[in-house]
Amino acid sequence: MIKNNSILIYLFAIPTLLFFLIFDYKILDTSYLDWFWDDTYQHWLGWSFYRSTDLFQFPLLSNYSFGMKSAGSLVYSDSIPILSILFRPFSSFLDFHFQYFGFWVLASVILQYIVSFKIMKIFSSNLLFNLISACFFVISPVLIYRFNVGHESLTSQWLILMALYFHLKKEKTSDKSWLFLILFSLLVHAYFFAMILIIYFIELSKRYFTEKEKFLLLGKKLFTAIISSLLLMYILGYFTIEDVFHGGYGGYRSNLLSLINPYANLFTFSSLIPKYSFFELNKIGDHEGFAYLGLGILVMSFAIIVLSIYKFKYSNFISSIKEGKYLLALSFIIIIFSLSNKIALGPYEIFQYNVPEVFKVFTSPYRASGRMIWPVYYLIYIIVLSKVFVNFKPKKSIVILLSCLLLTAYDIKDHIGQSRSSRGSVEVSKIEERNFKDKKWKIFAKKYASVSYVFPVYAPVNWKEISYFAVKNGMSTNGGYWARHNEIAEFEYSENIKKEIENDAYNVDTLYYFNDDEYWELAKKNSSSRHFIGKVDNYRILAPNYFLKK
């Protein structure tokens, strides 16, 4: 019991310490928002608009005020639905600036460590070896990078590790546990759902071929998982808008060099690996395929490969292939999808092919296919670390691990430096005082129920400021910035607004913000004297019936 309690302390203390070494403690301040990047700010806006929705509504995550028909669901703002649902009943007790993203990152780091420790226990009986091995998963470049680009929900990579643990452990994992993990992933991020579902499919295939489970029974289990997932997606609000823009497959992909390329990201980082010309990105979207293993894992991989060649035996090789055939199948499926239909080698696109129409139901929703490499990425971690344990004596293997862990940390020190910065690209605390000084804004907030962009294109100019004004004052808005958006709805909004301007027939409950020069001039020309039209703190505003008393 004492030993188990000691291990439990290690499992929480070590990742917590790593969290404070890698990230800034200020992100745990629930009212501090100035560490936000654009995407983090979008996630916070989604949660902030959601706070004013009905507690009992259908769909559960309906968020009409943030984008109306252009988005309409918390799902499309990547606001970590599970936390939004949990905190929604207590919204009236929470500060306007309340954010939970920092604590989610802390929880993800701890869970990343615990689950990876459990995985390593499958292959190693040495406690110290397993405790050190789990550290590699916490300082993995893909996890830190996702935080650095403002994707807090995508730091939940422990979900992938949990699925791999279910598949790798000797004891059979119940289908109820698999189903719970699959459904829970939908409450975090849909990309994890896709990855876990693929791993579950491989798990069922393994049972069919090795454990001789009946095909119809396994088919029923897969069918149950899919139908249950679709039902939950319907309840949550994944299908609240039609004709969602899904472009991008082939532009947000993995690269054949992703695993060894430390520079395939949006930031300028130094590394111990020189920045060779073949590390350049082919397309800006290729940063989604960032999957640098870290120098420590690469060094150990090279050592294991050399050792395997030196000890090579054909019979052992065939045995390894047979033993790992399901993991190979998993890796093949995932790599093919993540590379997309436009295969790139460094800065060169070497060939492409047309995606068959039948497969577009999978490629369209998952345009950032480069992320799908993560299960393979972590499989490499698991294989390399387990091979170190098998091929070296305990003391030597621990020395190797510690050396490579320090090497990895030094190699990605710029990544860590970025994650420790307490300042992002959006100074939320300054938005109001810098942009809304004129007293008219207070009148606008009382007089109008919504703010309309002219026109509601994707991520319009000043979306950060206008969205802040709207959510702060309980107003809805027809535009903004989301992970997905409805181009048809945006077009229809634009056409209706054009008619309103041309006929001077505005919605009297709506404040109009203009980012279009041509229609701004037309609005000034056609505007009635009962409207206010002009610049307010440099924002071009039309306020219908502003000079009429209600």
C-alpha positions in Angstrom: 0.0 0.0 0.0 2.8 2.4 0.9 4.6 1.6 -2.4 1.4 2.2 -4.3 0.8 5.5 -2.6 4.4 6.6 -3.4 3.9 5.8 -7.0 0.6 7.8 -7.0 2.5 10.8 -5.6 5.1 10.4 -8.4 2.4 10.2 -11.1 1.0 13.6 -10.1 4.1 15.3 -8.8 6.4 14.7 -11.8 4.0 15.9 -14.5 2.9 18.9 -12.3 6.6 19.9 -12.0 7.1 19.5 -15.8 4.0 21.6 -16.4 5.5 24.5 -14.4 8.9 24.1 -16.1 7.3 24.1 -19.6 4.3 26.5 -19.2 3.7 29.8 -17.5 1.9 29.5 -14.2 -0.3 32.5 -15.2 -2.4 30.5 -17.5 -3.9 28.9 -14.4 -5.3 32.3 -13.5 -9.0 31.9 -14.6 -9.4 35.7 -15.2 -6.0 36.2 -17.0 -6.5 36.2 -20.8 -3.5 38.0 -22.2 -1.7 34.8 -23.0 -4.3 34.1 -25.7 -3.4 33.6 -29.3 -6.0 34.2 -32.0 -7.3 30.6 -31.9 -7.4 30.6 -28.0 -9.4 33.9 -28.1 -11.8 32.3 -30.6 -12.3 29.3 -28.1 -12.9 31.7 -25.3 -15.4 33.7 -27.3 -17.3 30.5 -28.1 -17.5 29.7 -24.4 -18.4 33.3 -23.5 -21.3 33.4 -26.0 -22.4 30.0 -24.9 -22.8 31.2 -21.3 -25.9 33.2 -22.2 -27.7 30.3 -23.8 -30.6 28.4 -22.2 -29.4 25.8 -19.8 -31.8 23.2 -21.2 -31.7 23.6 -25.0 -31.5 21.4 -28.0 -29.0 20.8 -29.4 -27.1 21.0 -26.2 -24.2 23.1 -27.6 -26.3 25.4 -29.7 -24.5 28.8 -29.8 -26.6 30.9 -32.2 -25.4 34.2 -30.9 -21.8 33.6 -32.1 -22.2 33.6 -35.8 -25.9 32.7 -36.1 -26.3 30.4 -39.1 -22.7 30.9 -40.1 -21.6 28.7 -37.2 -24.3 28.2 -34.6 -22.6 25.6 -32.4 -20.0 25.6 -29.7 -18.5 22.7 -31.6 -17.2 25.0 -34.3 -15.3 27.3 -31.9 -13.3 24.4 -30.4 -14.2 25.5 -26.9 -13.7 22.1 -25.2 -17.4 21.2 -25.0 -17.0 19.0 -21.9 -15.8 21.9 -19.8 -18.4 24.3 -21.3 -21.2 21.9 -20.3 -19.7 21.5 -16.8 -19.3 25.2 -16.1 -22.5 26.4 -17.8 -24.8 26.0 -14.8 -22.4 28.1 -12.7 -22.0 30.9 -15.3 -23.7 33.5 -13.2 -21.2 33.0 -10.4 -18.2 33.3 -12.8 -16.3 36.5 -13.8 -16.9 37.7 -17.4 -13.3 36.9 -18.3 -13.4 33.4 -16.8 -11.3 30.9 -18.8 -10.7 27.2 -18.1 -8.2 26.5 -20.8 -5.1 26.8 -18.6 -6.4 24.2 -16.2 -7.3 21.9 -19.1 -3.7 22.0 -20.3 -2.5 21.1 -16.8 -5.0 18.2 -16.6 -3.8 17.0 -20.1 -0.2 17.1 -19.0 -0.9 15.0 -15.9 -3.1 12.5 -17.9 -0.5 12.4 -20.7 2.1 11.3 -18.1 -0.1 8.8 -16.2 -1.3 7.0 -19.4 2.1 6.9 -20.9 3.5 5.5 -17.6 0.8 2.7 -17.8 1.8 2.0 -21.4 5.5 1.6 -20.5 4.5 -0.7 -17.6 3.4 -3.2 -20.3 6.9 -3.4 -21.6 9.1 -2.6 -18.6 9.1 -3.8 -15.0 11.5 -1.1 -13.9 9.7 1.7 -12.0 12.4 4.3 -12.5 12.7 3.5 -16.2 8.9 3.9 -16.6 8.8 7.2 -14.7 11.6 8.7 -16.9 10.1 7.3 -20.1 6.8 9.0 -19.4 8.6 12.3 -19.3 9.3 12.0 -23.0 5.5 12.0 -23.8 5.0 15.2 -21.8 7.8 17.1 -23.5 6.9 15.8 -27.0 7.2 18.6 -29.5 3.8 18.0 -30.9 2.1 18.5 -27.6 4.0 21.7 -26.8 3.6 23.0 -30.3 -0.2 22.6 -30.1 -0.2 24.8 -27.1 2.0 27.4 -28.8 -0.4 27.8 -31.7 -3.4 28.2 -29.4 -4.9 24.7 -29.7 -5.5 23.8 -26.0 -8.1 21.1 -26.8 -5.5 19.4 -29.0 -3.1 19.1 -26.1 -5.5 16.3 -25.0 -3.2 13.7 -26.7 -3.6 11.5 -23.7 -6.8 10.3 -25.4 -4.8 8.8 -28.2 -2.4 7.2 -25.7 -5.4 5.8 -23.8 -6.7 4.2 -27.0 -3.2 2.7 -27.7 -3.1 1.5 -24.1 -6.4 -0.3 -24.6 -5.1 -1.9 -27.7 -1.6 -2.9 -26.4 -2.4 -4.2 -22.9 -2.6 -7.9 -22.5 -5.9 -7.9 -20.7 -8.8 -7.4 -23.1 -10.4 -4.0 -22.8 -14.2 -4.1 -22.6 -16.2 -2.6 -25.4 -18.0 -0.4 -22.9 -14.6 1.2 -22.1 -13.9 1.7 -25.8 -17.3 3.2 -26.3 -16.9 5.6 -23.4 -13.5 6.7 -24.7 -14.9 7.2 -28.3 -17.9 9.2 -27.0 -15.8 11.2 -24.5 -13.5 12.3 -27.4 -16.4 14.0 -29.1 -16.7 16.2 -26.0 -13.1 17.3 -26.4 -12.3 17.4 -30.2 -13.5 15.6 -33.2 -10.0 14.8 -34.5 -9.4 12.6 -31.5 -12.7 10.8 -32.2 -11.5 9.9 -35.7 -8.1 8.7 -34.5 -9.6 6.6 -31.7 -12.3 5.1 -34.0 -9.5 3.9 -36.4 -7.6 2.3 -33.5 -10.8 0.6 -32.3 -11.4 -0.7 -35.9 -7.9 -2.2 -35.8 -8.6 -3.7 -32.3 -11.8 -5.4 -33.7 -9.8 -6.7 -36.7 -7.3 -8.2 -34.4 -10.0 -9.9 -32.4 -11.4 -11.4 -35.6 -8.2 -12.8 -36.9 -6.4 -13.8 -33.6 -9.2 -14.5 -31.1 -11.7 -15.8 -33.7 -14.6 -13.6 -32.5 -17.6 -13.8 -34.8 -17.6 -11.3 -37.7 -21.3 -10.4 -37.1 -20.7 -9.8 -33.4 -17.7 -7.5 -34.1 -19.7 -5.7 -36.8 -22.4 -5.1 -34.3 -19.9 -3.6 -31.9 -18.5 -1.3 -34.6 -22.0 -0.4 -35.7 -23.0 0.4 -32.1 -20.0 2.7 -31.7 -20.7 4.6 -34.9 -24.5 4.9 -34.3 -23.9 6.0 -30.6 -21.4 8.6 -31.9 -23.7 10.0 -34.5 -26.5 10.2 -31.9 -24.3 12.1 -29.4 -23.1 14.4 -32.2 -26.7 15.1 -33.1 -27.5 15.9 -29.4 -24.5 18.1 -29.0 -25.0 20.1 -32.2 -22.4 18.8 -34.7 -25.0 19.0 -37.4 -26.6 22.4 -36.6 -25.5 24.0 -39.9 -25.5 22.6 -43.4 -23.1 23.1 -46.2 -20.2 23.7 -43.9 -17.0 24.7 -45.6 -14.6 21.8 -45.5 -11.9 22.8 -47.9 -8.2 22.1 -47.2 -7.6 18.4 -47.5 -4.2 18.3 -49.2 -3.1 21.6 -47.9 -2.9 20.8 -44.2 -1.0 17.6 -44.4 2.0 15.6 -43.1 5.2 15.6 -45.0 7.5 12.6 -45.7 10.0 14.4 -43.6 7.6 15.4 -40.8 9.1 13.1 -38.2 12.6 14.5 -38.5 11.8 18.1 -39.4 12.0 20.5 -36.4 11.2 23.5 -38.5 7.8 22.6 -40.0 5.9 25.0 -37.8 4.6 28.6 -37.7 7.4 29.8 -35.5 11.1 30.4 -36.0 12.8 27.9 -33.7 16.4 26.9 -33.4 17.4 23.3 -33.0 20.6 21.3 -32.8 19.6 20.0 -36.2 20.7 22.5 -38.9 18.0 24.1 -40.9 18.6 22.5 -44.2 16.8 23.7 -47.3 14.9 20.4 -47.6 13.2 21.3 -44.3 11.3 24.2 -45.9 7.5 23.9 -46.1 5.9 23.4 -49.4 2.7 25.1 -48.3 1.9 27.2 -45.2 -0.7 24.7 -44.2 2.0 22.0 -43.9 2.6 23.2 -40.3 -0.4 21.0 -39.4 1.8 18.0 -40.1 4.4 19.1 -37.6 5.5 15.9 -36.0 9.1 16.3 -35.0 10.0 13.4 -32.7 12.6 15.3 -30.8 16.4 14.7 -30.9 16.4 12.4 -28.0 14.0 9.9 -29.6 15.7 10.3 -32.9 19.1 9.4 -31.4 17.6 6.4 -29.6 15.8 5.3 -32.8 19.1 5.4 -34.7 20.8 3.4 -32.0 18.1 0.8 -32.0 18.1 0.5 -35.8 21.9 0.0 -35.9 21.6 -2.5 -33.1 18.8 -4.4 -34.9 20.9 -4.6 -38.1 23.9 -5.9 -36.1 21.7 -8.5 -34.4 19.6 -9.3 -37.4 18.1 -12.7 -37.8 15.6 -13.4 -40.5 13.4 -15.6 -38.2 13.2 -12.9 -35.6 12.4 -10.3 -38.2 9.5 -12.4 -39.6 8.3 -13.0 -36.0 8.3 -9.3 -35.3 6.3 -8.6 -38.5 3.7 -11.2 -37.5 3.5 -9.9 -34.0 3.1 -6.3 -35.0 1.0 -6.7 -38.1 -2.0 -4.9 -36.6 0.1 -1.9 -35.5 1.6 -1.9 -39.0 -1.9 -1.9 -40.5 -2.9 1.0 -38.2 0.2 2.9 -39.1 -0.3 2.4 -42.9 -3.9 3.6 -42.8 -3.0 6.7 -40.7 0.1 7.6 -42.7 -1.7 7.4 -46.0 -4.5 9.6 -44.7 -2.2 12.1 -43.0 0.0 12.6 -46.1 -3.2 13.4 -48.1 -3.6 13.0 -51.8 -0.7 15.5 -52.4 2.5 13.9 -51.3 5.3 16.2 -50.3 8.9 15.6 -49.6 10.3 18.6 -47.8 9.6 21.7 -50.1 8.8 19.4 -53.1 5.4 18.0 -54.0 6.4 14.8 -55.7 3.0 13.5 -56.8 -0.7 13.7 -56.3 -3.8 11.7 -57.0 -7.6 12.3 -57.1 -9.5 11.2 -54.0 -12.3 8.8 -55.0 -15.7 10.4 -54.4 -16.6 7.7 -51.9 -13.8 8.7 -49.6 -14.6 12.4 -49.5 -17.0 11.8 -46.6 -13.9 11.1 -44.5 -11.5 13.6 -46.1 -13.9 16.6 -46.1 -14.5 16.9 -42.3 -10.8 16.2 -41.5 -9.1 18.7 -43.7 -6.1 19.1 -41.3 -5.0 15.5 -42.1 -1.5 16.2 -40.9 -2.8 15.8 -37.3 -3.7 12.2 -38.0 -0.1 11.2 -37.8 -0.1 11.5 -34.0 -1.0 7.8 -33.2 2.0 6.7 -35.3 4.1 9.4 -33.7 3.4 8.0 -30.2 3.7 4.4 -31.4 7.3 5.3 -32.4 7.8 6.7 -28.9 6.5 3.5 -27.3 8.5 1.2 -29.6 11.8 3.1 -29.2 11.6 3.3 -25.4 10.6 -0.3 -25.0 13.5 -1.4 -27.2 15.9 0.6 -25.1 14.7 -1.4 -22.0 15.0 -4.7 -23.8 18.4 -4.1 -25.4 20.3 -2.5 -22.5 20.8 -3.3 -18.8 18.7 -1.3 -16.4 21.4 1.1 -15.2 22.6 1.7 -18.7 19.1 2.2 -20.1 18.3 4.7 -17.4 21.5 6.7 -18.2 20.5 6.6 -21.9 17.0 7.9 -21.1 18.2 10.7 -18.9 20.8 11.8 -21.4 18.3 11.8 -24.3 15.6 13.5 -22.2 18.0 16.4 -21.5 19.1 16.4 -25.1 15.4 16.7 -26.2 14.7 19.5 -23.7 17.8 21.5 -24.9 16.9 20.8 -28.6 13.4 22.2 -28.2 14.3 25.0 -25.7 12.8 27.6 -28.1 9.5 25.7 -28.1 9.5 25.7 -24.4 10.5 29.3 -24.2 7.5 30.2 -26.4 5.2 28.1 -24.2 6.5 29.9 -21.1 5.6 33.3 -22.5 2.7 34.9 -20.7 1.8 37.1 -23.6 0.0 36.0 -26.7 -1.2 37.9 -29.8 -4.4 39.2 -28.3 -4.3 41.5 -25.3 -7.9 40.9 -24.2 -7.5 43.1 -21.1 -6.9 46.2 -23.4 -9.5 45.6 -26.0 -12.3 47.7 -24.4 -10.2 50.7 -23.3 -8.3 50.9 -26.6 -11.3 50.4 -29.0 -14.5 51.6 -27.3 -13.8 55.0 -25.7 -16.8 56.9 -27.2 -19.9 57.1 -25.1 -22.1 56.0 -28.0 -21.0 52.4 -27.5 -22.9 52.3 -24.2 -26.0 53.6 -26.0 -25.5 51.0 -28.8 -25.3 48.2 -26.3 -28.6 49.2 -24.7 -30.4 50.0 -27.9 -29.5 47.0 -30.1 -29.7 43.2 -29.7 -27.1 42.2 -32.4 -24.2 43.4 -34.4 -24.1 42.7 -38.1 -20.9 42.7 -40.2 -21.1 44.3 -43.6 -20.2 41.8 -44.8 -20.0 38.5 -42.7 -17.0 36.9 -44.4 -14.8 34.4 -42.6 -12.6 36.2 -40.0 -13.6 39.7 -41.0 -11.5 42.8 -40.2 -11.7 43.7 -36.5 -13.6 40.4 -35.7 -11.7 40.3 -32.3 -12.9 43.7 -31.2 -16.5 43.5 -32.6 -17.0 40.0 -31.1 -15.8 41.2 -27.7 -18.2 44.2 -27.8 -21.1 41.8 -28.7 -20.4 39.2 -26.1 -19.7 41.7 -23.3 -23.1 43.3 -23.9 -25.1 40.2 -24.5 -25.5 40.8 -28.2 -25.4 38.3 -31.0 -23.3 38.6 -34.2 -23.5 37.2 -37.7 -19.8 36.9 -38.2 -16.6 35.9 -36.6 -13.8 33.3 -36.7 -14.4 29.6 -36.3 -12.9 26.2 -37.1 -15.7 25.7 -39.6 -18.1 28.0 -41.2 -21.1 28.0 -43.5 -20.3 29.9 -46.7 -23.9 29.6 -48.0 -25.3 31.3 -44.9 -22.6 34.0 -45.1 -23.6 34.6 -48.8 -27.3 34.8 -47.9 -26.6 37.2 -45.0 -24.6 39.4 -47.4 -27.3 39.5 -50.0 -30.0 40.4 -47.5 -27.8 43.2 -46.1 -27.2 44.6 -49.6 -30.9 44.9 -50.1 -31.3 46.6 -46.7 -28.6 49.2 -47.6 -30.0 49.7 -51.1 -33.6 50.2 -49.8 -32.6 51.9 -46.5 -34.6 49.2 -44.7 -32.5 48.1 -41.8 -33.3 45.7 -39.0 -34.0 48.2 -36.2 -32.6 45.8 -33.5 -29.3 45.5 -35.3 -26.1 47.6 -35.2 -24.2 47.5 -38.5 -20.4 47.5 -38.7 -19.0 48.2 -42.2 -15.8 46.6 -43.5 -16.8 47.1 -47.2 -15.9 50.4 -48.8 -18.4 50.4 -51.7 -21.4 49.7 -49.5 -20.3 52.1 -46.9 -20.5 54.9 -49.4 -23.8 53.6 -50.6 -25.2 53.5 -47.1 -24.1 57.1 -46.4 -25.8 58.2 -49.6 -29.1 56.4 -48.9 -29.2 56.8 -45.1 -32.3 58.4 -43.6 -31.8 61.2 -41.0 -33.3 59.0 -38.3 -30.2 56.8 -38.5 -26.8 57.5 -37.1 -24.0 56.8 -39.6 -20.4 57.7 -39.1 -17.1 56.6 -37.5 -17.1 55.8 -33.8 -13.6 55.3 -32.5 -12.6 54.7 -36.2 -15.2 51.9 -36.7 -17.7 52.6 -39.5 -21.1 52.3 -37.8 -24.7 52.6 -38.9 -27.2 52.6 -36.1 -30.8 52.3 -37.4 -33.4 54.7 -35.8 -30.7 55.9 -33.5 -32.3 59.4 -33.2 -35.8 58.0 -32.6 -36.9 57.4 -29.0 -38.3 54.0 -28.2 
